[in-house]
Amino acid sequence: MALYVKASGVWGAASAVWVKISSLWTKARQVYVRSSVVWEKMFPIDLVFNGTHEDSTATTVYTHTSIPLLVAPHANRRVIVTTDTESAVTVNSMTIGGVAATLLAQVESIFNSGVVYLSVWSALVPTGTTATIVTTYSESVFRDYMSVYTTTNWDGVVGTVASDNNSTGGLTTTVSIGALGAAIAIAGNATKGASALRHGPG
């Protein structure tokens, strides 16, 4: 479902709605319309891929500085970071722009010569156009590889988490992406990690 507005006699799909609160105009994070006694949201999650970053130094704490945040500063801006370690070591904590991040998911990935852990973290970072991201592992790892995403209209609630291990080749798993929702997929092995973004229908 989409929200349409009429401007200069022409109907077009609205990409945003602004509301005035205490004389200040602000962009609405989401708009709901009631249809057949069901409330439906109008705008998809505006999840934006910001890029990947790598540090091949063997250490326990990695600090990535001046990471671009491609969504403009906003009270509801959330930064999402995926990690791949190249080691059977978990992430103990992460800060994004000085804000303590929340662990959304962490899964084990098995390949033919060992194990890596993949994780997804998130934090509300309302200010700044860049951020310093600090990742602390439970012990020293060979390499830190991460992908960064930003959004302003996701409430931080995670739906389905699914994973697959395959020591000989391709990986397969299934998740359900709701209307106007989005999913992030991450994969890793002994050499490199990768992530991908997919938006749901609507």
C-alpha positions, 0 to 999 in steps of 0.5 A: 500500500502507498500514500498518494498526495495531489500536487498541481492537479497530479497525484503522486506517491508520497515519499515522506510526511512532515509534521509540525510539533511545537513550531518545529517541522520534523519528518514522520518516521512512519505513517499508518492508515486504517483500512478494513479495521487493520492499521497499515504502514505507508512507508518502507524501511529506508535501509541504506547501505553505507559500505564495507570496511576492513582491518587486517591487523591481528588484535582484540579491539578494532577502531574504525574512524570517520565511517560515512553515515549516508542518512542525514542526522535525525532523532530516529537515525539508527546505524546497523553494523554486520561483522565477520571475524575470520576466527572462532571468536565472538564480539563482546561489545560495540560502540557506534559514534560513542553509543553502546550498540545492541546485539541483534544476532550472532551465529556460527558459520562453519567452513571446511577449515574452521569456524567464524562468527557473524553478528549484527549490531545496532545503535541510535546515532542521531548526530554527525555525518560520520562515526567511529565504530569500535568493536571488542572481541572476546580475544584476538582475531586475525581480521575485522570485516564489517558492513554498515547500514543506516535507517530512520524509520525502523524501530529496532525490532528484529523479526526472523533470524535464520542461519545455515552452515555448509562446509563444502559449498553453497548456503541456503536459508529462508526468512519471511520479509513482511510488506515494507520490511527489509532483511540483511544477509551476511556470510563469511568464510576463512577469507572474506565476509559479505553482506546483502540487503533486500527490501520486502514487497510494497 
